[in-house]
Amino acid sequence: MLKFSGVNNMVVIEDGATFKDSTILLNSGGYVHLGNSKYNNLSILNNNIGGKVCIGNSCIIDKQLDIYLNGDNCCKIGDGCVIGSDVKICCQDEHSLLDSNGYLLNPGQPII
C-alpha cells in the first residue's frame, strides 16, 4: 500500500517499484522520484513548501526509512543502495535558530 497527501506536487514512480506500507506526505510544490526499487515502510514527510527526494534503481529499503525534508531541501539516494532497519534522514534541524533580525542561522543542506 502507498498513501499520498498534499497539493501541487509531482511524484514519479518507475516501473517495477514495489511498496509495502509506505507514505508520502508533502505540503505543496514537492517532487519525489522513486526508482525501480523495493520499498518497505518508506515515509517521506515535508510540512513546508517545496523539497525534493530522489531514490535510484536497485535499492533495498529493509524496514522503515523516514526522510524528513522540513522545507525546500533535497535528499538523493543513488542506485544500488541498501538501507537497513529504522533509519531517519533529516535534511534540516527541526529546531530553527534565528538571530535578532530573524535570519535563520541553521538552514538545511542537501543530502546526497
Secondary structure, 3 states (H helix, E strand, C coil): CEEEEEECCEEEECCCCEEECEEEEEEECCEEEECCCEEECEEEEEEEECCEEEECCCCEEEEEEEEECCCCCEEEECCCCEEEEEEEEECCCCCCCECCCCCECCCCCCEC
